[in-house]
Amino acid sequence: MDAIIAFSVLLLLILGGLWVHFAVGAAALGYLWLMKGFAGWNALGMVSWGHPTASL
C-alpha cells in the first residue's frame, strides 16, 4: 500500500508539470517521511535538532 501511495504521488507530480528529477526527489522525501518521520530526514542530514554549529 505504501508503494502505491508513493508511486501515485510521483505520477501526480510529473503530470502536474514538475520536472522529473524534482518529482522523484519530492516523492522520495515524502515516502521517507511516511515511513520514518523526521528521524528519516535526520538520517539524511535534512533536520537539525540543535546542533552546536547549526547557526553558523
Protein Blocks (a to p, Z undefined) as FASTA:
>chain_A
ZZmmmmmmmmmmmmnopafklmmmmmmmmmmmmmnommlmmmnopacghiaklmZZ
